Amino acid sequence: MKVAVLGTGEVGRRLASKLVELGHAVTLGSRTADNAAATAWAGETGGAHGTFAEAAADAELVINATSGTVSLAALTAAGAANLRGKIIVDVSNALDFSGGFPPKLVIPEAGSVAEQLQLAFPAARVVKTLNTMNNQLMVDPSRISGRHNVFLSGDDESAKSEVAALLNSFGWTSEQIIDLGALETARSTEPLVLLWVSLHSKLGIEDINYAVVTG
């Protein structure tokens, strides 16, 4: 599958590398075609790199791994025509560090970054997932032993099924994946990043995730 990963930070590079490892044709997208991090990543992995628009143009699946505070601008640069009909996997968190640490969560008027993107690109199919954990755990859930979960939110059932299959390929079992329902449920998972930050600060570890336990 041809996949565009938008964002050249740790999250984007980690996801892109895993996808290359799994045999996908991956293009890492950034604001400029000569982005140093993207160029280095491509040299190391054999993947491709280019602008947001170049990455999204031929992609069958688009992953938004930009910061949630700039995701709308990044996808706008990718181009609505290049996103039409495609699944956008949104793993972003909108954290504002301008006031120092701990960061504040930016909540768009739409209620969540995922909903903001869906409103801006109605012809795309946005699915929210993987934003409740660190990037290493995203692609290797075995880093935490025992029961823990990953969440899905989205309005398109077929899109969520395809994303669930992608999560399976990362090592997430079907029992670990919880489909929360419509995209508006991303309003409940995006704030979990603040709890993650607090736990990380308290425990001093990064492999932290959430487990849903029922009686």
C-alpha positions as CSV (number, residue, x, y, z in Angstrom):
1,M,0.0,0.0,0.0
2,K,1.1,3.5,-0.7
3,V,1.2,5.5,2.5
4,A,1.9,9.2,3.2
5,V,3.1,10.0,6.7
6,L,2.8,13.7,7.3
7,G,5.2,15.0,9.9
8,T,9.0,14.4,10.3
9,G,9.2,14.3,14.1
10,E,9.8,11.2,16.2
11,V,6.2,10.0,15.8
12,G,6.2,10.4,12.1
13,R,9.5,8.8,11.5
14,R,8.7,5.9,13.9
15,L,5.4,5.1,12.1
16,A,7.0,5.5,8.7
17,S,9.8,3.2,9.5
18,K,7.4,0.5,10.8
19,L,5.4,0.8,7.6
20,V,8.5,0.4,5.4
21,E,9.4,-2.6,7.5
22,L,6.0,-4.1,6.8
23,G,6.5,-3.7,3.1
24,H,4.5,-0.5,2.4
25,A,5.6,2.2,0.0
26,V,6.0,5.2,2.3
27,T,6.6,8.8,1.6
28,L,7.4,11.1,4.5
29,G,5.9,14.5,4.0
30,S,7.1,17.9,5.3
31,R,6.6,21.5,4.6
32,T,9.6,21.6,2.3
33,A,11.0,19.0,-0.1
34,D,14.5,19.3,1.3
35,N,13.6,18.8,5.0
36,A,16.8,17.4,6.7
37,A,15.1,14.9,8.9
38,A,13.0,13.5,6.0
39,T,16.0,13.3,3.8
40,A,18.1,11.4,6.4
41,W,15.2,9.1,7.1
42,A,14.8,8.3,3.4
43,G,18.5,7.5,3.2
44,E,18.4,5.2,6.1
45,T,15.2,3.3,5.2
46,G,14.8,3.4,1.5
47,G,11.5,5.3,1.8
48,A,10.7,8.5,-0.1
49,H,10.2,12.0,1.0
50,G,8.7,15.2,-0.3
51,T,6.3,18.0,0.5
52,F,3.0,17.4,2.2
53,A,1.3,17.7,-1.2
54,E,3.8,15.4,-2.9
55,A,3.4,12.8,-0.2
56,A,-0.4,12.8,-0.2
57,A,-0.9,12.9,-4.0
58,D,-0.3,9.2,-4.8
59,A,-1.0,7.8,-1.3
60,E,-3.8,5.4,-0.6
61,L,-3.7,6.1,3.1
62,V,-2.6,9.3,4.9
63,I,-1.3,9.4,8.5
64,N,-1.3,12.8,10.2
65,A,1.7,12.7,12.6
66,T,2.1,16.5,12.9
67,S,1.4,18.4,16.1
68,G,-2.3,18.9,16.6
69,T,-1.7,22.6,16.8
70,V,-0.6,22.7,13.2
71,S,-2.4,19.7,11.7
72,L,-5.0,21.8,9.9
73,A,-2.3,23.9,8.2
74,A,-0.4,20.8,7.3
75,L,-3.3,19.0,5.7
76,T,-4.3,22.2,3.9
77,A,-0.9,22.3,2.4
78,A,-1.3,18.6,1.4
79,G,-4.4,19.7,-0.6
80,A,-8.0,18.8,-0.4
81,A,-7.8,17.2,-3.8
82,N,-5.0,14.9,-2.7
83,L,-7.1,13.8,0.4
84,R,-10.4,13.3,-1.3
85,G,-11.8,9.8,-0.6
86,K,-8.8,8.8,1.4
87,I,-8.5,7.6,5.0
88,I,-6.7,10.1,7.3
89,V,-5.3,8.3,10.4
90,D,-5.0,11.1,12.9
91,V,-2.5,10.3,15.7
92,S,-2.0,14.0,16.7
93,N,-2.2,15.7,20.1
94,A,-2.7,19.5,20.3
95,L,-0.3,20.4,23.1
96,D,0.7,24.0,23.7
97,F,4.1,24.4,25.3
98,S,4.3,28.2,25.0
99,G,3.7,28.6,28.7
100,G,6.3,26.0,29.7
101,F,5.8,22.6,31.2
102,P,3.3,21.0,31.7
103,P,1.7,21.9,28.4
104,K,-1.9,22.9,27.9
105,L,-4.3,21.1,25.6
106,V,-5.7,23.1,22.8
107,I,-9.3,22.2,22.0
108,P,-10.5,23.3,18.6
109,E,-14.0,24.8,18.3
110,A,-15.1,21.5,16.6
111,G,-14.4,19.6,19.9
112,S,-11.2,17.8,18.8
113,V,-8.5,17.9,16.3
114,A,-9.9,14.9,14.5
115,E,-13.3,16.6,14.1
116,Q,-11.6,19.8,13.0
117,L,-9.9,17.9,10.2
118,Q,-13.1,16.1,9.2
119,L,-14.9,19.4,8.9
120,A,-12.2,20.9,6.8
121,F,-11.9,17.9,4.5
122,P,-15.4,16.4,4.4
123,A,-14.5,14.2,1.4
124,A,-11.8,12.4,3.4
125,R,-12.4,9.8,6.1
126,V,-10.8,10.6,9.4
127,V,-10.0,8.0,12.0
128,K,-8.5,8.9,15.4
129,T,-6.2,6.4,17.0
130,L,-2.8,5.8,18.7
131,N,-2.7,9.2,20.3
132,T,-2.8,7.9,23.9
133,M,0.7,6.4,24.0
134,N,4.3,7.1,23.1
135,N,5.5,6.4,19.5
136,Q,7.5,3.2,20.4
137,L,4.4,1.6,21.8
138,M,2.3,2.6,18.8
139,V,4.2,0.1,16.6
140,D,5.2,-2.4,19.3
141,P,2.4,-3.0,21.9
142,S,4.5,-5.9,23.4
143,R,6.6,-3.3,25.1
144,I,3.9,-3.4,27.8
145,S,3.0,-6.8,29.2
146,G,-0.5,-7.6,30.2
147,R,-3.8,-6.0,29.2
148,H,-3.9,-2.6,27.6
149,N,-5.9,-1.0,24.9
150,V,-5.9,1.2,21.8
151,F,-8.9,3.3,20.8
152,L,-10.6,4.0,17.5
153,S,-12.9,6.9,16.7
154,G,-14.5,7.6,13.3
155,D,-17.7,8.1,11.3
156,D,-16.9,5.7,8.5
157,E,-17.1,2.0,9.5
158,S,-15.1,0.7,6.5
159,A,-12.3,3.2,7.3
160,K,-12.2,2.1,10.9
161,S,-12.0,-1.6,9.7
162,E,-9.1,-0.8,7.5
163,V,-7.3,1.1,10.3
164,A,-8.0,-1.8,12.7
165,A,-6.3,-4.1,10.2
166,L,-3.3,-1.7,10.1
167,L,-3.2,-1.8,13.9
168,N,-3.2,-5.6,13.7
169,S,-0.2,-5.5,11.5
170,F,1.6,-3.4,14.2
171,G,0.9,-6.1,16.7
172,W,-2.3,-4.9,18.3
173,T,-4.8,-7.8,18.7
174,S,-8.5,-7.4,17.9
175,E,-9.2,-7.8,21.6
176,Q,-7.0,-4.8,22.4
177,I,-8.7,-2.5,19.9
178,I,-11.8,-0.7,21.3
179,D,-14.0,1.1,18.7
180,L,-15.5,3.9,20.6
181,G,-17.9,4.9,17.9
182,A,-18.3,8.2,16.0
183,L,-15.5,10.7,15.5
184,E,-16.9,12.9,18.3
185,T,-15.6,10.3,20.8
186,A,-12.1,11.7,20.0
187,R,-13.1,14.4,22.4
188,S,-12.6,11.9,25.2
189,T,-9.3,10.4,24.0
190,E,-7.4,13.5,23.0
191,P,-7.3,14.9,26.6
192,L,-5.8,11.6,27.8
193,V,-2.4,12.9,26.6
194,L,-2.4,15.2,29.7
195,L,-2.8,12.2,32.0
196,W,0.0,10.5,30.1
197,V,2.2,13.6,30.6
198,S,1.5,13.6,34.4
199,L,2.1,9.8,34.7
200,H,5.4,10.2,32.7
201,S,6.5,13.0,35.0
202,K,5.6,11.0,38.1
203,L,6.9,7.5,37.1
204,G,9.8,8.6,34.9
205,I,9.0,6.0,32.2
206,E,7.5,6.3,28.7
207,D,5.9,2.9,28.2
208,I,2.6,3.9,29.7
209,N,-0.9,3.1,28.3
210,Y,-4.5,2.6,29.5
211,A,-6.4,-0.6,30.1
212,V,-10.1,-0.8,30.2
213,V,-11.3,-3.1,32.9
214,T,-15.0,-4.0,33.3
215,G,-16.7,-5.9,36.1
